[in-house]
């Protein structure tokens, strides 16, 4: 594989990997697990089990404005 050696070294340090091969393997494990987590959250949201934190909400009125 041809990859940026600086990124590989940074990932190896962050992951605490002993080799470049272990670094790539751990990074792939991480990406796959994140994908699985997002898929699970998508399924939960489809069932109505999550509230969208980015949805527009009506602004709360202050007591003084009434």
Buried (B, 14 or more C-beta within 10 A) or exposed (E): EEEEEEEBEEBBEEBEBEEBEEBBEBBEEEEEEEEEEEEEEEEEEEEEEEEEEEEEEEEEEEEEEE
